Amino acid sequence: MIECNKCKAQINLKVKEERIPGTELDAQYIQCEECKKKYIVLLKDGKTKAMLLRAKNMQARYRRMHGRKNVAEVEAYRKHMENYQRTIQRYQLQLRNNNKNLIKDYL
């Protein structure tokens, strides 16, 4: 549980998803049950969806590698995954900045 910045109520961490009207963006968010304020967790467009799928596939490959390949190869792949996660985070910031007016209207 976390506290709502607006009304200070405890927020259930149930993630919901819906399309932001007039855009090609889907917003994953949590919402305060008391005051209905939405907090965006993730914005998804076509590129983000592809990036998340690739990250999921990378994690599956890492789990298969772990314990079966040499340690240096596994460690190198883990670092590659971390770099890709940072790429996703940078893209999320860019997506939020490029669409901040639409997001503001949506919230």
C-alpha positions as CSV (number, residue, x, y, z in Angstrom):
1,M,0.0,0.0,0.0
2,I,1.1,3.5,-0.7
3,E,-0.3,6.9,0.3
4,C,-2.2,9.2,-2.1
5,N,-0.5,12.5,-2.5
6,K,-3.9,14.3,-2.9
7,C,-6.0,12.9,-0.1
8,K,-3.5,10.8,2.0
9,A,-5.7,7.7,1.7
10,Q,-4.0,4.3,1.3
11,I,-3.9,3.1,-2.4
12,N,-4.4,-0.5,-3.4
13,L,-1.6,-1.4,-5.9
14,K,-4.1,-3.0,-8.4
15,V,-2.8,-1.9,-11.8
16,K,-5.5,-0.9,-14.4
17,E,-5.0,-0.2,-18.1
18,E,-6.9,2.0,-20.5
19,R,-6.4,3.9,-23.8
20,I,-5.8,7.6,-23.4
21,P,-8.6,9.2,-25.5
22,G,-7.5,10.7,-28.8
23,T,-4.1,8.9,-28.8
24,E,-2.4,5.6,-29.6
25,L,-1.2,5.4,-26.0
26,D,-2.3,2.9,-23.4
27,A,-1.8,3.9,-19.7
28,Q,-1.2,1.5,-17.0
29,Y,-2.1,3.2,-13.7
30,I,-3.0,2.8,-10.1
31,Q,-6.0,4.9,-8.7
32,C,-6.9,6.2,-5.3
33,E,-10.3,4.7,-4.4
34,E,-11.1,7.7,-2.3
35,C,-10.4,10.8,-4.5
36,K,-10.1,8.8,-7.8
37,K,-6.6,10.4,-8.6
38,K,-4.7,8.3,-11.2
39,Y,-1.0,7.7,-11.0
40,I,0.5,6.5,-14.3
41,V,2.9,3.5,-13.9
42,L,3.6,2.9,-17.6
43,L,2.7,4.4,-20.9
44,K,2.6,2.0,-23.8
45,D,2.7,2.6,-27.5
46,G,3.6,0.2,-30.3
47,K,7.4,0.7,-29.7
48,T,7.0,0.2,-25.9
49,K,5.0,-3.0,-26.4
50,A,7.8,-4.4,-28.6
51,M,10.4,-3.3,-26.2
52,L,8.6,-5.0,-23.3
53,L,8.2,-8.2,-25.3
54,R,11.9,-8.2,-26.1
55,A,12.8,-7.7,-22.4
56,K,10.5,-10.6,-21.4
57,N,12.2,-12.8,-23.9
58,M,15.6,-11.7,-22.7
59,Q,14.7,-12.6,-19.1
60,A,13.5,-16.0,-20.2
61,R,16.8,-16.6,-22.0
62,Y,18.7,-15.5,-18.9
63,R,16.9,-17.9,-16.7
64,R,17.7,-20.7,-19.2
65,M,21.4,-19.7,-19.3
66,H,21.8,-19.4,-15.5
67,G,23.7,-22.4,-14.2
68,R,24.2,-23.9,-17.6
69,K,26.7,-21.5,-19.4
70,N,30.0,-20.2,-18.2
71,V,29.7,-17.5,-15.5
72,A,31.3,-14.8,-17.7
73,E,28.8,-15.3,-20.5
74,V,25.9,-15.2,-18.1
75,E,27.2,-12.0,-16.4
76,A,27.7,-10.3,-19.8
77,Y,24.1,-11.1,-20.7
78,R,22.8,-9.8,-17.4
79,K,24.6,-6.5,-18.0
80,H,23.1,-6.4,-21.5
81,M,19.7,-6.9,-20.0
82,E,20.3,-4.0,-17.5
83,N,21.4,-1.7,-20.3
84,Y,18.2,-2.6,-22.2
85,Q,16.1,-1.9,-19.1
86,R,17.7,1.6,-19.0
87,T,16.9,2.1,-22.7
88,I,13.2,1.3,-21.9
89,Q,13.3,3.8,-19.0
90,R,14.7,6.5,-21.2
91,Y,12.1,5.9,-23.8
92,Q,9.4,6.1,-21.1
93,L,10.7,9.5,-20.0
94,Q,10.7,10.6,-23.7
95,L,7.2,9.3,-24.2
96,R,5.9,11.2,-21.1
97,N,7.7,14.4,-22.1
98,N,6.4,14.3,-25.7
99,N,2.8,13.7,-24.5
100,K,2.7,15.6,-21.3
101,N,-0.2,17.9,-22.3
102,L,-2.3,14.8,-23.3
103,I,-1.4,13.1,-20.1
104,K,-2.3,16.2,-18.1
105,D,-5.7,16.3,-19.7
106,Y,-6.2,12.6,-19.1
107,L,-5.4,12.7,-15.4
